[in-house]
Amino acid sequence: MPIDPDFRAKRKKVGTHSGHDVWGPVNPPKELGIHGTSVAVDWDICNGDAICSEVCPVNVFDMVEVQGHPTSNRKSDPARESDCIKCLACETNCPTKAIRIEK
């Protein structure tokens, strides 16, 4: 199931991580929420393959380690979401459709 395009209306901000918002619910290790707003990554469906990081021309993403999540122990973190140029390469290439770019 892809990231919900209406997550900002349906979820609440529950905190921050690496300078970006985190949208709940968050209940580690199984629910990690959506990280970022203009570049949003649903950590609950991210498989950690780093394709987004490989195709991003401006290096928006860092790969971070998480423990105990059923999908992957690595997640794509939009650490530099303000640098995004909205080329959509990450959103288009994500095999799990875990990324949503605010257009």
Secondary structure, DSSP 8 states (H G I E B T S, - for coil): ----TTHHHHS-EEEEETTEEEES--BTTTB--EE-SSEEEETTT-----HHHHH-TT---EEEE-SS-SS-SEEEE-TTGGG-----HHHHH-TT--EEE--
